[in-house]
Amino acid sequence: MRFLGYLILLALLGYGLWPYYAVYQLDDAINQEDTTELAALVDLAAIRGHYKARIADGVEGVLPAGDADGVTHWLRQNIGEIGDVALEQAITLPWARQALREAVGRATSQNPPYLLAAIDYAFFESYDRFLVRIGELGKAPTHVRLELEGREWRITDIIR
């Protein structure tokens, strides 16, 4: 019985350290010119989806609700379509690498930037979501959200 308890404790400890290992891999990946290692750690479709939701929320506040045949409905629809194309062109692996490098640079003033030195907070939001804050609160930190996708922790949002 004691062996089973130790085995469960070891499994919980391993699960708790697992996303920190992904952050360690990310630290190495952002300092390489080749983005193949970074590609395994980033879910671009999810990042684009989160940015699209934030843009849509901003449009809701700017454009008043109108009828289905009105100009505001047409504007909302076209902004959404144009936004999709723009996000696909703007949010790429080099963009993600640069955004993370800039956040680390702002937080530490190191060259080359080391992610592990810039992390101010890193912990679970839930069993399958992990949040990393690069930089101190109140000093324009960057939040990086990782989610467990299958058997890998991947970046699903970069909030600057």
C-alpha positions as CSV (number, residue, x, y, z in Angstrom):
1,M,0.0,0.0,0.0
2,R,2.8,2.4,0.8
3,F,4.4,1.6,-2.6
4,L,1.2,2.7,-4.3
5,G,1.1,5.9,-2.3
6,Y,4.7,6.7,-3.4
7,L,3.8,5.9,-7.0
8,I,0.9,8.3,-6.9
9,L,3.0,11.0,-5.3
10,L,5.7,10.5,-7.9
11,A,3.1,10.7,-10.7
12,L,1.6,14.0,-9.3
13,L,5.1,15.5,-8.9
14,G,5.9,14.6,-12.5
15,Y,2.7,16.1,-13.8
16,G,3.4,19.3,-11.8
17,L,6.8,19.6,-13.3
18,W,5.8,18.8,-16.8
19,P,4.8,22.3,-18.0
20,Y,8.0,23.8,-16.5
21,Y,9.9,21.5,-18.8
22,A,7.9,22.8,-21.7
23,V,8.9,26.4,-20.6
24,Y,12.5,25.2,-20.5
25,Q,12.2,23.9,-24.1
26,L,10.6,27.2,-25.1
27,D,13.6,29.1,-23.6
28,D,15.9,27.2,-26.0
29,A,13.5,27.5,-29.0
30,I,13.2,31.3,-29.0
31,N,16.9,31.8,-29.1
32,Q,17.3,29.7,-32.3
33,E,17.0,31.2,-35.8
34,D,15.3,28.0,-37.1
35,T,11.7,27.9,-36.0
36,T,11.2,24.1,-36.3
37,E,11.7,23.6,-32.6
38,L,9.3,26.5,-31.8
39,A,6.7,25.1,-34.2
40,A,6.2,22.0,-31.9
41,L,5.5,24.3,-28.9
42,V,3.1,26.8,-30.6
43,D,-0.5,26.4,-31.7
44,L,-0.8,29.3,-34.2
45,A,-4.5,28.6,-34.9
46,A,-5.4,28.9,-31.2
47,I,-3.4,32.2,-30.9
48,R,-5.1,33.6,-33.9
49,G,-8.5,32.5,-32.5
50,H,-7.8,34.4,-29.2
51,Y,-6.7,37.5,-31.1
52,K,-9.7,37.3,-33.3
53,A,-12.0,37.1,-30.2
54,R,-10.3,40.2,-28.7
55,I,-10.6,42.1,-31.9
56,A,-14.3,41.1,-32.2
57,D,-14.9,42.4,-28.7
58,G,-13.3,45.7,-29.6
59,V,-15.5,46.0,-32.7
60,E,-18.6,45.3,-30.7
61,G,-17.8,48.4,-28.6
62,V,-17.1,50.6,-31.6
63,L,-19.9,49.6,-34.0
64,P,-23.5,49.9,-32.8
65,A,-25.8,46.9,-33.3
66,G,-27.8,47.3,-36.5
67,D,-30.4,45.5,-38.6
68,A,-29.3,42.5,-40.7
69,D,-29.5,44.5,-43.9
70,G,-27.8,47.6,-42.6
71,V,-24.4,49.1,-43.2
72,T,-23.1,48.2,-39.7
73,H,-23.9,44.5,-40.2
74,W,-22.0,44.7,-43.5
75,L,-19.1,46.4,-41.8
76,R,-19.0,43.8,-39.0
77,Q,-19.0,41.0,-41.4
78,N,-16.2,42.4,-43.6
79,I,-14.1,43.4,-40.7
80,G,-14.3,39.8,-39.5
81,E,-13.3,38.4,-42.9
82,I,-10.5,41.0,-43.4
83,G,-9.4,40.3,-39.8
84,D,-9.0,36.5,-40.5
85,V,-6.7,37.2,-43.5
86,A,-4.7,39.8,-41.6
87,L,-4.2,37.5,-38.6
88,E,-3.0,34.7,-40.8
89,Q,-0.4,37.0,-42.3
90,A,0.6,38.7,-39.0
91,I,0.6,35.8,-36.5
92,T,3.3,33.5,-37.7
93,L,6.1,31.5,-36.0
94,P,8.6,34.3,-36.5
95,W,6.1,36.8,-35.0
96,A,5.7,34.5,-31.9
97,R,9.4,34.1,-31.6
98,Q,9.9,37.9,-31.8
99,A,7.1,38.7,-29.4
100,L,8.5,36.4,-26.8
101,R,12.1,37.7,-27.3
102,E,10.9,41.3,-27.0
103,A,9.0,40.5,-23.8
104,V,12.0,38.8,-22.3
105,G,14.2,41.7,-23.4
106,R,11.9,44.3,-21.8
107,A,11.9,42.3,-18.6
108,T,15.6,41.5,-18.3
109,S,17.6,43.7,-20.7
110,Q,19.6,40.6,-21.6
111,N,21.1,39.8,-24.9
112,P,20.5,37.0,-25.9
113,P,17.2,37.0,-24.0
114,Y,16.8,34.1,-21.5
115,L,13.1,33.3,-20.8
116,L,13.8,31.6,-17.5
117,A,15.3,34.8,-16.1
118,A,12.4,36.9,-17.2
119,I,9.6,34.8,-15.7
120,D,7.9,36.5,-12.8
121,Y,5.1,34.0,-12.3
122,A,4.4,30.5,-13.7
123,F,1.7,28.2,-12.4
124,F,-1.4,26.2,-13.3
125,E,-4.7,27.9,-14.1
126,S,-6.4,24.4,-14.2
127,Y,-5.2,20.9,-14.7
128,D,-4.7,21.5,-18.5
129,R,-3.8,25.2,-18.6
130,F,-0.6,26.8,-17.4
131,L,0.1,30.6,-17.3
132,V,3.5,32.2,-17.5
133,R,3.9,36.0,-16.9
134,I,7.0,37.5,-18.3
135,G,7.8,40.7,-16.5
136,E,6.4,42.3,-13.4
137,L,2.8,43.4,-12.9
138,G,2.3,47.0,-13.6
139,K,5.3,47.1,-16.0
140,A,3.5,45.9,-19.1
141,P,4.0,42.1,-18.7
142,T,3.4,39.6,-21.4
143,H,1.2,36.6,-20.5
144,V,1.8,33.3,-22.2
145,R,-0.9,30.6,-21.9
146,L,0.0,27.0,-22.4
147,E,-2.6,24.3,-22.8
148,L,-2.2,20.5,-22.7
149,E,-3.0,19.3,-26.2
150,G,-2.7,15.5,-26.4
151,R,0.6,14.8,-24.7
152,E,2.2,18.1,-25.3
153,W,2.1,21.5,-23.6
154,R,1.7,24.2,-26.4
155,I,1.3,27.9,-26.4
156,T,-2.2,28.9,-27.2
157,D,-2.2,32.6,-26.4
158,I,0.3,35.4,-26.1
159,I,-1.2,38.4,-24.4
160,R,0.8,41.6,-24.6
